[in-house]
Amino acid sequence: MLISIEKLVFGGQGLGRVNNQVVFAWNALPGEDVSIQVTKKKKNYLEGTAEIIHTASPDRQTPLEEHWLSCSPWQILSPQAEAAWKVKLAGESYFRLQIQPELIDAALATGYRNKMEYSFTHTATGEVCLALFKRGSHWRQPITPCVLASAAINQTAERVLAWLHTLPVTDHHLKSLIILSNERGETIAGLFVRDRDFPAANSLGLTVYYSNPKSPASVPTELLAAGPTTITTTVSNTPLRHDLLGFFQVNVPVFEQALVRIGEAVAEADEVIDCYGGVGAISLPLHHQIKSCLVIDNNAAAIEAASANIQQLGLSHYAARCVATEHVLEAFTSDQTVIVDPPRAGLHDAVTARLLTVRPKRIVYLSCNLSTQARDVERLLTGYTITNAKLFNFFPRTPHIEGLIVLDRRS
């Protein structure tokens, strides 16, 4: 199927049309004529991947690895074009807010990920190898070390593979592998297997879990071999402990740039409430300029780590509480600066309503989903004014982007 690509869309595909039907295509850039292989047919649109590039865009680059479409589908796009498209697509998400923030770009486009999660498959000779799911399918694509991962993660992955090759196992026994690293090159890793009788004993310090095969997720069912499950990462000169299975910022250098802007927004704040705060990654590095802070998250392991971080840093003016933000609405007051970094679904309706009722003096909203952030901010504008906004390229070579919006209470 031959189509002409008009633009990129927020998900990262190129958009074209055939017989008045919209087509979303991977490996396709604006201005290109491409032949695509259709992978999904829906009532109102088609999805596919460009197999032949008839007319290449001047912005097209040769990808750095064979599995690029599985991990970073914008490896084919020049860094300059990537930045321009991210600003453009963010502007479309923020259209009703009438803002066009600048993009704070990443210094490194490769080697920036401090966490990777792999699946498994096998080579043509039957040897176990790491894999990532091919975009838009359930097919596992064999991979070599990923250029997005830190060198320490790639080295640890190779050691785990070498160990697996000594065992009488196939990829059918294996589910997934999670590896985390920090700035010192330290790593922790967790292997999830489908067989309770898996030969889990190892000298790698690898934690091995039996994980229910009926669940596609990397969820522990039973511990088979114990290894370290926490790691400490330094963020803006602040050591933060976090967990193998928990959330932490994947690109620390760019996150530190975001913290500079958040720090400007909370400077000399009398009272801060850090909602969806996790291990305290946002508010703890700013402890020198915050007079008091409550970190809130509904994940028990994250709050346990936040409490340990608070204690380790000796911060008597900080506290952590394990509770969903929408279940602690009474904690909001009009004198606070409120930091929110919610999951992709955005703010709970009850949280937005409470913020508009209590009207804290400032809201600092960091988001991994510009669409839900724009929705929430539009609602908040009945009582607030946008005073600052920035975009951050947390995930170079991918379509993903994060946004920071600061709102001040209207007088």
C-alpha positions in Angstrom: 0.0 0.0 0.0 1.6 3.3 -1.2 0.9 6.4 0.9 2.3 9.9 1.4 3.1 11.0 4.9 1.6 14.3 6.0 2.8 14.7 9.6 3.8 12.9 12.7 1.2 12.3 15.4 1.6 12.3 19.2 2.1 8.5 19.4 5.1 8.8 17.1 3.7 7.4 13.8 3.5 9.1 10.5 0.0 10.0 9.3 -1.1 9.3 5.7 -4.4 8.6 3.9 -5.6 6.0 1.4 -9.1 6.1 -0.1 -10.0 8.8 2.5 -9.0 6.4 5.3 -6.4 7.5 7.9 -3.3 5.4 8.1 -0.8 5.5 11.0 2.6 4.1 9.9 5.8 3.5 11.8 9.2 4.1 10.0 7.6 6.9 8.1 8.4 10.6 8.2 6.6 13.7 6.9 7.1 14.3 3.2 7.9 10.7 2.4 6.2 8.4 0.0 6.2 4.9 1.5 4.8 1.4 0.9 3.5 0.0 4.2 2.6 -3.4 5.5 -0.7 -3.2 7.2 -0.6 -4.7 10.7 -4.0 -3.7 12.1 -7.3 -2.8 10.5 -9.8 -0.8 12.4 -13.2 0.7 11.4 -11.9 4.2 11.0 -8.1 3.8 10.5 -5.3 1.4 9.6 -2.0 0.8 11.3 1.2 -0.4 9.7 4.9 -0.2 9.2 6.7 1.3 6.2 8.6 -1.5 4.3 9.9 0.6 1.4 10.8 4.3 1.5 10.3 5.6 -2.1 11.0 9.2 -1.3 13.1 9.8 1.9 12.9 12.9 4.1 16.0 14.9 4.5 15.4 14.5 8.2 15.8 10.7 8.0 18.8 9.1 9.6 20.1 5.5 9.7 19.0 3.8 12.9 21.8 2.7 15.3 20.5 -0.8 15.9 18.3 -3.5 14.3 15.7 -3.5 17.0 15.3 0.3 17.0 11.6 0.2 16.2 11.0 -1.8 19.4 12.8 0.6 21.8 13.1 4.0 20.2 11.1 4.5 17.0 12.5 8.0 16.4 16.1 6.8 15.8 15.3 7.5 12.1 14.7 11.2 12.9 17.5 13.8 13.2 17.8 15.3 16.7 16.9 18.8 15.3 13.7 17.4 13.7 12.9 15.4 16.8 13.1 18.5 19.0 11.0 20.6 16.5 8.3 17.9 16.3 8.1 17.5 20.0 7.5 21.2 20.4 4.9 21.1 17.7 3.0 18.1 19.1 3.1 19.6 22.6 1.6 22.7 21.2 -1.3 20.7 19.8 -1.9 19.1 23.2 -1.7 22.5 24.9 -3.8 24.2 22.2 -6.7 25.1 24.5 -4.2 26.4 27.2 -2.7 28.8 24.6 0.9 28.1 25.6 3.9 27.0 23.6 6.6 26.0 26.0 10.3 25.7 25.1 11.9 22.3 25.1 14.8 21.6 27.5 16.7 19.0 25.5 18.9 16.1 26.7 22.6 16.3 26.4 22.8 12.5 25.7 20.6 10.7 23.1 22.0 7.3 23.9 23.1 5.5 27.1 20.7 7.5 29.2 18.3 4.8 30.5 19.0 3.6 34.1 16.3 0.9 33.8 15.5 -1.7 31.2 12.9 -4.5 31.1 13.6 -7.3 28.7 11.6 -10.3 27.5 13.2 -13.5 26.1 13.2 -15.4 22.8 15.8 -17.6 21.0 18.1 -17.4 18.1 18.0 -19.5 15.0 20.2 -22.0 16.7 17.9 -22.2 19.7 20.1 -20.2 22.1 18.3 -18.0 24.7 18.6 -14.3 24.0 17.1 -11.1 25.2 14.1 -9.6 23.3 11.8 -6.6 23.1 8.3 -6.8 21.7 8.1 -5.7 18.1 6.0 -2.5 18.1 2.4 -3.2 17.4 2.6 -6.9 17.9 3.2 -9.7 20.4 6.3 -11.0 18.5 9.5 -10.9 20.5 12.4 -9.5 18.5 15.9 -10.7 19.4 18.1 -7.8 20.4 21.7 -7.0 20.9 22.7 -4.6 23.8 20.4 -1.6 23.5 22.0 1.8 22.8 19.5 3.5 25.1 20.6 1.6 28.1 23.5 2.5 30.3 26.8 0.6 29.8 26.4 -1.0 33.2 23.0 -2.3 32.3 24.3 -3.8 29.0 27.2 -5.4 30.8 24.9 -6.9 33.5 22.5 -8.2 30.8 25.4 -10.0 29.1 26.5 -11.6 32.4 22.9 -12.8 33.0 22.7 -14.3 29.5 26.0 -16.0 29.9 24.7 -17.6 33.1 21.5 -18.7 31.5 23.4 -20.4 28.7 24.9 -22.7 31.3 21.5 -23.9 32.4 19.2 -26.5 31.0 16.5 -24.0 30.2 14.8 -22.4 27.1 13.1 -19.1 26.6 9.8 -20.9 27.5 11.1 -21.1 31.1 11.8 -17.4 31.2 9.5 -14.4 31.4 11.4 -11.1 31.8 14.5 -9.4 33.2 14.6 -6.0 34.9 17.9 -4.3 35.4 18.5 -0.9 37.2 21.8 1.1 37.3 23.0 4.2 38.9 25.7 6.9 38.2 28.4 4.8 39.8 27.8 1.8 37.5 26.2 -0.3 40.2 23.3 -2.5 39.1 20.5 -4.6 40.6 18.6 -7.1 38.6 15.5 -9.3 38.9 14.7 -12.4 36.7 11.1 -13.5 36.4 10.6 -17.2 35.4 7.6 -19.4 34.6 8.7 -22.5 36.4 8.8 -23.0 40.2 11.5 -25.6 39.7 13.8 -23.2 37.9 17.5 -23.7 38.9 17.7 -20.2 40.5 20.9 -20.4 42.6 23.5 -18.0 41.1 26.6 -16.0 42.0 25.6 -12.9 40.2 23.6 -11.4 43.0 20.5 -11.8 40.8 17.1 -11.9 42.4 15.0 -14.7 40.9 11.2 -14.8 41.1 8.7 -17.3 40.0 5.9 -15.3 38.3 2.5 -16.6 37.5 2.6 -17.5 33.8 -1.0 -16.4 33.4 -0.1 -12.8 34.1 1.8 -11.0 31.4 3.4 -8.5 33.9 6.6 -8.9 35.8 4.9 -9.6 39.1 6.6 -11.7 41.8 4.6 -14.8 42.9 7.4 -16.5 44.9 11.0 -15.7 45.7 13.4 -18.4 44.4 16.7 -16.7 44.9 17.4 -13.6 47.0 19.6 -10.7 45.8 19.7 -7.0 46.4 16.5 -5.3 45.5 17.3 -1.7 46.3 19.8 0.7 44.8 20.8 4.3 45.6 20.9 6.9 42.9 22.2 10.4 43.4 19.9 13.2 42.2 21.1 16.8 42.4 23.7 15.7 45.1 21.0 13.9 47.1 21.2 10.1 47.5 17.9 8.4 47.0 17.2 4.8 47.7 14.6 3.1 45.4 13.4 -0.4 44.6 13.8 -2.9 41.8 10.1 -3.1 41.2 9.2 0.6 41.9 9.1 3.7 39.8 12.1 6.0 39.5 13.1 8.6 36.9 14.8 6.8 34.0 16.8 9.8 32.7 18.4 11.5 35.8 20.4 14.3 34.0 17.2 15.6 32.3 15.2 15.1 35.5 17.8 17.3 37.3 17.1 20.0 34.8 13.4 19.7 35.6 14.3 20.0 39.3 16.0 23.3 38.7 12.7 24.7 37.4 10.7 23.1 40.1 13.1 24.5 42.7 12.5 28.0 41.4 8.8 27.4 41.9 9.0 26.2 45.5 11.8 28.5 46.6 11.3 29.4 50.3 7.9 27.7 50.3 6.6 27.5 53.9 4.7 24.2 53.3 4.9 21.8 50.4 2.8 18.7 49.8 4.4 16.3 47.3 1.6 14.3 45.8 2.2 11.0 43.9 5.7 11.6 45.4 7.1 8.1 45.2 10.5 7.8 47.0 10.7 11.6 47.2 12.6 12.1 44.1 11.2 15.6 43.5 10.9 17.2 46.9 13.9 15.6 48.7 16.6 17.1 46.5 15.0 20.5 47.2 15.1 20.1 51.0 17.4 23.0 51.5 14.8 25.5 50.3 11.6 23.8 51.6 10.6 24.6 55.2 8.2 21.6 55.6 7.0 18.8 53.3 4.7 15.9 53.3 5.4 13.2 50.7 2.3 11.2 49.7 2.0 8.1 47.6 -0.2 5.0 47.6 2.7 2.6 47.0 3.8 1.1 50.2 7.3 0.2 49.0 7.8 3.7 47.6 6.8 5.3 50.9 9.0 2.9 52.8 11.9 4.1 50.6 10.9 7.7 51.0 10.8 7.4 54.8 14.3 5.7 54.7 15.6 8.5 52.5 14.2 11.2 54.9 15.8 9.5 57.9 19.1 9.0 56.1 19.2 12.7 55.1 18.2 13.7 58.7 15.3 15.8 57.5 13.1 16.4 60.6 10.9 18.8 58.5 9.8 16.0 56.1 7.3 13.3 56.6 6.0 10.5 54.3 2.5 8.9 54.3 1.2 5.9 52.4 -2.2 7.0 51.0 -3.8 7.8 47.7 -3.9 11.5 47.1 -7.7 11.4 46.5 -8.1 9.8 50.0 -6.2 12.6 51.9 -7.9 15.7 50.5 -8.1 17.2 54.0 -4.3 17.6 53.8 -4.6 20.5 51.3 -4.5 24.0 52.6 -4.5 27.4 51.1 -1.0 28.2 52.3 0.7 25.3 50.5 2.6 24.9 47.4 1.4 21.6 45.9 3.6 19.4 43.7 1.8 16.8 41.6 3.4 14.2 39.3 0.5 11.8 38.7 0.5 8.7 36.5 -0.6 8.9 32.9 -4.3 9.1 33.8 -3.7 12.5 35.4 -5.3 13.9 38.5 -8.3 12.2 40.1 -11.4 14.3 39.7 -11.7 14.6 43.5 -8.2 16.0 43.7 -8.9 18.7 41.0 -12.1 19.7 42.8 -10.4 19.9 46.1 -7.6 22.1 44.7 -10.2 24.5 43.3 -12.0 24.6 46.6 -9.0 25.1 48.9 -6.9 27.0 46.4 -3.3 26.4 47.5 -1.2 29.4 46.5 0.8 27.5 43.9 0.5 24.2 42.0 3.6 22.7 40.3 2.4 20.0 37.8 4.9 17.6 36.2 3.4 15.1 33.8 4.3 12.2 31.5 1.1 12.6 29.6 0.5 16.1 28.1 -3.0 15.3 27.1 -4.3 14.6 30.6 -2.1 17.4 32.0 -3.8 19.8 29.6 -7.2 18.5 30.6 -6.4 19.0 34.3 -4.8 22.4 33.9 -7.7 23.7 31.8 -10.0 22.8 34.7 -7.7 24.5 37.2 -7.6 27.7 35.2 -10.9 28.8 36.7 -8.9 29.6 39.8 -5.3 29.8 38.6 -3.1 31.4 36.1 -0.2 29.7 34.2 3.0 31.4 35.2 5.6 29.1 33.7 5.8 26.1 31.4 8.6 23.9 30.1 9.0 20.7 28.1 11.6 18.1 28.9 13.1 15.5 26.5 13.3 12.7 29.1 13.3 10.1 26.3 15.5 11.1 23.3 15.0 9.1 20.1 11.4 8.3 21.1 8.1 10.3 20.7 7.8 10.6 24.5 8.0 14.0 26.2 7.2 15.4 29.6 5.8 18.8 30.6 6.0 21.1 33.6 3.4 23.7 34.3 3.4 26.1 37.2 0.0 27.6 38.2 -0.4 30.5 40.6 -3.6 31.3 42.5 -5.6 34.2 41.1 -6.2 37.1 43.5 
